[in-house]
Amino acid sequence: MSKLHVNEINAKDSDLNLISNNNTALSINDTGRVTTPNKIAFLAIGNNGSYVTTSPVIPPTVKFNYGSGYDVSNGRFTVPSGGAGLYWFHAHFGIVLAGAVGGNIGTRFYFYNAAGTQTYAPYSYWNQTASGNYGNAHLTTTFDMAEGDYVGLYIFQSNGTYYADASELSFQGMLIG
């Protein structure tokens, strides 16, 4: 069995010359833990503790925003410079409520390329015919994105609302490769 002993891996340019910018691309410690200091990931959560129908959905409390791709002013994640690749996204709507005569609510990601053309729009749907019932509306997807591409979180509803507090609303994503 071969063994590889590595403390850190540093970036090289297209000619395979070591880039001397003091940025470590990857580190492996003596226990085998791998860290990537230039990661791209975000988590934004709700904060108002009330039922709302606002769309686009803009969770205002940012728990982390590695790579600065999430913009709290519009609720979009935009792929930063050098961040092209395969991304994972998840939206959590922990409580959705159907109104007095029943209702429905759906969560949807709208993906756009850097030029603003919609490229993908997966969604999840929850329907309830009885009045005053609660449910969940979650959505998870992966998508290959280029630099400048962006995604936003939206809802569509008919007599339905979502609860926008910290434990019931979140939008998160990360570069996975």
N, C-alpha and C positions, 0 to 999 in steps of 0.2 A: 504494500500500500504506500502510495506517495503522500507526502505532506507538503503543504504550502504554508510558509510562514510569512505573514504580511502585517505590517503596522499601519500603513496607509497607502492609498493609490491616488496619484495626482493626475490631473488632466494634461493631455497633449493636444497640440493643434493638428490640422489635417496632414502635415508633413511629419508627424510623430515626434516633434520637438517638445520637450517639457515646457509647459507654460509656467512662467515664473511669476505668478500673481499671488502666491502664498495661499491659494484656495485648495483645500483638501477635498477631493471628489468623493472619497469613501474612506472610512476608518474601520479597522477590525481590532478590538482590544484583546487582551490575553485570555478572556473567557469565550471569545468567539462572537461577541456582539458586534453587529455591523451597523454603522451609522452613516447617514448621508446628510451632511450639513446643509446642502443646497436644495432641500426638499421643497415641494410645492404642495400645500394642503391648507384647508380652511374649515372652520366650524363657526356658523352663525346661528344664534338662537333667538326666540321670541322674548318679549319682556313686558307685555301690557296686561296679561291676565284677563282678557275679555274675549268674547266671541266676535269675530270679524269676517268680512267677505272681501277684504282688500286684495286686489291682484293688479300688478305683480306682487308676489309675496316677498317682503324685504325684512328678514330677521335682522334686527338692529344691534344686537349684542354679539360682538365678535370675540370668541374665546381664543382663537389663534388664526393667523393668516400668514403662513410661511410662503414667501414669494410674492406677497402683496397682490394676489390676483383677485380677491373678493373686494367689491366696492359697495360699502354700506349705503351710499347715496342712491343707488339704483338696484341693489340686490343681485347684481351680475357677478359671475366669475369670468375673468378674461385671462386667457393663457398669456403669461408674461414672456418677455424676450428670453429665448433659449429654452422654453418650457414645452415645446411640442412633444406629443406622445399620447399614450393611452391613459385616459382618466376614468376614475370611478366617482359617481355622485349618488347621494342619497338624500331624500326629503322625508322627514318624519312629521306627520300630523297625528298626534296622539289621540285627540278627541275632535271628532266632527259631529255636528248635531243637525238632525233633520227637524224642520219646523213643525208647526201644529198639524199640517196636512201631509206630512212626509216630505221627502226631498232627496236631493243627491248632491254630491260634491266630488270633484276629481282634481287630482294634482297632475301637473304637466311641466316637463322641462322643455323649453324651446332653445335649441342649439342654432347658432348662427356662425357663418364664416366671418372672417375679418372685414369683408365687403358688406356685411349686413344681410346676406341672403340666408333664409332659414334652411337648415340642412337635415334636421331630425327633430321629432317632437313626440317622444314616448309619454304615455300617461297611465294613471291608475284611477279607478272609478269606484265610488261607493254609493249605493242606492238604498233607500229605506222608505217603504210605503207607509209605515205607521208613524204616528206623531211622537215627537220628543225623544227619539232614540239616538243613542251615541254609537259611534263606530270609529274606525281608524282608516286613514288614507296614507299609505306609504308608497314610495317610488324609488327604485334603485336601477341604475344603468351604468354601462361603460360606453365610452365613445372616444374615437381617435380624433385629436384636436391639434390644429396648427397654431403657431404663434399669432395672437390677435383674435382668434376665435373666442366666442363667449357663449355662456348659457345663463338663463334666468329661470326662476321658479314661479309658476303661475297656478291659479286655481280657476275652475269653472264650476258653477253651482246653480241649482234651482231650489230655492227655499232651504239652503243649507249654509252652515257657518263653520269656521274652525276656531279653536281656542289657541290664542297666540302668546302663551306664557313660556317660560324657560324650559319646562320639562315636557311640553306638548308640541313645540314647534322647533324644528331645526333643519338647516340646509348645510350640507357638508360635501367635500370632495377632495380628491388627491390624485396626483400623478402616480400611476402604478408602473409605468414602463414606456 
